Amino acid sequence: MTDRPVPRDFADVETWVFDLDNTLYPHHLNLWQQVDVRIRDFVAAWLKVSPEEAFRIQKDYYRRYGTTMRGMMLEHGVHADDYLAYVHEIDHSPLEPNPAMGDAIAALPGRKLILTNGSVAHAGKVLARLGISHHFEAVFDIIAAELEPKPAPQTYHRFLQRHGVDPLRAAMFEDLARNLAVPHQLGMTTVLVVPDDSKEVVREDWELEGRDAAHVDHVTEDLTGFLRALQR
């Protein structure tokens, strides 16, 4: 039996890369559930199928292509702009300002960037509600990724090249373990942000897997506390 590799540390990290949804705000807010419902409705209307069949297709494409949008584009010729505008038209009011997390992010040495499969517009609304927009240098979204979502390797390469990030001196925070495989392979220190076990979350079973994967260096259910601990 092979021993688990020693987790990478943060001693040389100068760039901090964060996913957006379910990473920078708690899973139990279930904000993404609103998007999930609108994706189902979009699929149902576009393909003229029942909500039940649309949900099945939605989740199948999500697993196979990284996002439902990618599957709808490749399989059915959907235009990204139409899709993104519709599915991100949600109520962001469950999000509240989080100055404690903002302070923890601000105290990290170096650059802070967002890498998301969502849109810049959606990211802007989320960051504004959290009150942490000013802590981030830039948002790299699905459009910047040329509509190829994480975990596609080329998406991470585009991100690193555009923003001049050395992966050997970077850390990646994500809520999906599969999205950390390529960053870890590239040399990044990886952190999986998992739901608080005391709160009810709406997720697919496979989305909650992977905390024991070799490409996951650290796991936390408290991002703010984790970031504060790095500064001690």
C-alpha positions in Angstrom: 0.0 0.0 0.0 1.4 3.4 -1.1 1.7 6.0 1.6 -0.1 9.3 1.1 2.4 11.9 -0.1 3.3 14.7 2.3 0.9 17.7 1.7 2.5 20.7 0.2 2.8 23.8 2.4 2.4 27.5 1.7 5.9 28.7 2.5 6.6 29.8 -1.1 3.1 30.8 -2.2 2.9 34.2 -3.7 -0.4 33.8 -5.7 -3.7 32.7 -4.1 -6.3 31.4 -6.5 -9.9 31.0 -5.5 -12.9 29.3 -7.0 -16.1 31.3 -6.5 -19.3 29.4 -5.9 -19.4 27.2 -2.8 -15.8 28.2 -2.0 -16.0 31.9 -1.1 -19.4 31.5 0.5 -20.7 28.6 2.6 -22.2 25.6 0.8 -25.2 25.6 3.1 -26.5 28.9 1.6 -27.3 26.7 -1.4 -27.1 29.8 -3.7 -26.0 27.5 -6.5 -29.3 25.6 -6.2 -31.0 28.6 -7.7 -28.7 28.4 -10.7 -29.3 24.7 -10.8 -33.0 25.2 -11.2 -32.5 27.8 -13.9 -30.2 25.5 -15.8 -32.8 22.7 -15.7 -35.5 25.2 -17.0 -33.2 26.3 -19.8 -32.4 22.8 -20.9 -36.1 21.9 -20.7 -37.2 24.9 -22.8 -34.3 24.5 -25.4 -34.8 20.7 -25.9 -38.6 20.8 -25.3 -38.4 18.0 -22.7 -39.9 17.5 -19.3 -38.3 19.0 -16.2 -37.3 15.4 -15.1 -35.6 14.6 -18.4 -34.0 18.0 -18.5 -32.5 17.4 -15.0 -31.1 14.1 -16.1 -29.5 15.6 -19.2 -28.2 18.6 -17.1 -26.4 16.4 -14.6 -25.1 14.0 -17.3 -23.5 16.9 -19.2 -22.2 18.5 -15.9 -20.3 15.3 -15.1 -19.1 14.6 -18.7 -18.2 18.1 -19.9 -17.4 20.1 -16.7 -20.5 22.3 -17.1 -24.0 21.7 -18.5 -23.4 24.7 -20.8 -20.4 23.0 -22.5 -22.6 19.9 -23.2 -25.4 22.1 -24.5 -23.0 23.9 -26.8 -21.4 20.8 -28.2 -24.5 18.6 -28.4 -27.2 21.2 -29.2 -25.6 24.4 -30.5 -26.5 26.6 -27.6 -24.9 30.1 -27.5 -22.9 30.8 -24.4 -24.2 34.4 -24.0 -27.8 33.3 -23.9 -27.2 30.5 -21.5 -25.0 32.5 -19.0 -27.4 35.5 -19.0 -30.4 33.2 -18.2 -28.9 30.8 -15.6 -27.2 33.6 -13.5 -30.3 35.7 -13.2 -30.8 34.7 -9.5 -31.4 36.3 -6.1 -28.0 37.0 -4.5 -29.6 38.4 -1.3 -28.7 35.2 0.8 -25.1 36.4 0.6 -24.1 38.8 3.4 -20.9 40.9 3.8 -18.1 38.8 5.3 -15.5 41.3 6.6 -13.7 38.6 8.6 -13.0 36.6 5.4 -12.0 39.8 3.6 -9.5 40.6 6.3 -8.1 37.0 6.1 -7.7 37.3 2.4 -6.2 40.7 2.6 -3.5 39.5 5.0 -2.3 36.8 2.6 1.1 37.8 1.1 0.9 38.4 -2.7 -1.7 38.3 -5.4 -5.3 37.1 -5.2 -7.2 35.9 -8.2 -10.6 34.2 -9.0 -10.8 31.2 -11.4 -14.4 30.3 -12.0 -16.6 28.4 -14.4 -19.2 31.1 -14.0 -19.3 34.6 -15.6 -17.6 37.8 -14.7 -21.0 39.4 -14.2 -22.0 36.6 -11.7 -18.7 36.8 -9.9 -19.0 40.6 -9.6 -22.4 40.3 -7.9 -21.2 37.6 -5.5 -18.0 39.5 -4.6 -19.9 42.7 -4.1 -22.4 41.1 -1.8 -19.6 39.6 0.3 -17.8 42.9 0.3 -14.5 41.5 -0.8 -14.3 42.6 -4.5 -11.4 45.0 -3.8 -9.1 42.2 -2.5 -8.9 40.5 -5.9 -6.7 41.5 -8.8 -8.9 39.9 -11.5 -11.5 37.3 -12.3 -10.8 34.6 -14.9 -14.2 33.3 -16.1 -15.7 30.9 -18.5 -15.4 33.4 -21.4 -11.7 34.0 -20.7 -11.4 30.2 -20.7 -12.7 30.2 -24.2 -15.8 28.3 -23.0 -13.8 25.3 -21.8 -14.5 24.8 -18.1 -12.5 23.4 -15.3 -11.2 20.7 -15.0 -10.0 20.9 -18.6 -6.2 21.2 -18.5 -6.1 23.9 -21.2 -8.2 26.2 -19.0 -5.6 26.2 -16.2 -2.8 26.7 -18.7 -4.7 29.7 -20.2 -5.3 31.1 -16.7 -1.6 30.7 -15.7 -0.4 32.3 -18.9 -2.8 35.2 -19.0 -2.0 36.2 -15.4 1.7 35.3 -15.3 1.3 32.8 -12.5 4.0 30.4 -11.5 2.1 27.3 -10.4 5.0 26.2 -8.1 4.4 29.4 -6.1 0.6 29.3 -6.1 -2.2 27.8 -4.1 -5.7 26.8 -5.4 -8.9 26.7 -3.3 -11.8 24.7 -4.7 -15.0 23.0 -3.6 -14.7 20.2 -6.2 -11.9 17.8 -5.7 -11.7 16.9 -9.4 -11.0 20.6 -10.2 -7.8 20.3 -8.1 -6.2 17.4 -10.0 -4.6 19.5 -12.7 -3.5 22.3 -10.4 -1.8 19.8 -8.2 -0.1 18.2 -11.2 1.2 21.6 -12.3 2.7 22.1 -8.8 0.2 24.2 -7.0 -0.7 23.6 -3.3 -4.3 22.6 -3.2 -7.1 23.2 -0.7 -10.5 21.5 -0.8 -13.3 23.6 0.8 -16.0 21.1 2.0 -19.5 21.7 3.5 -19.9 22.2 7.3 -21.2 18.7 8.4 -23.7 20.4 10.7 -25.5 22.2 7.9 -27.8 20.8 5.2 -26.4 21.2 1.7 -27.8 20.4 -1.8 -25.1 18.6 -3.8 -24.7 15.5 -5.9 -22.9 12.7 -4.1 -20.0 12.8 -6.4 -19.5 16.5 -5.8 -18.7 15.7 -2.1 -16.1 13.0 -2.9 -12.3 13.3 -3.1 -11.2 14.7 0.2 -8.8 11.8 0.6 -7.4 12.1 -3.0 -3.7 12.3 -3.4 -4.0 15.6 -5.3 -5.8 17.3 -2.3 -3.1 18.7 0.0 -5.5 20.3 2.6 -9.2 20.1 3.5 -11.2 22.7 5.4 -14.9 23.4 6.2 -13.9 26.9 7.5 -12.1 28.9 4.8 -11.8 32.0 7.0 -10.3 30.1 9.9 -8.0 28.2 7.6 -6.6 31.4 6.1 -6.2 33.0 9.5 -4.2 30.0 10.6 -1.8 30.4 7.7 -0.8 33.8 9.1 0.2 32.6 12.6 
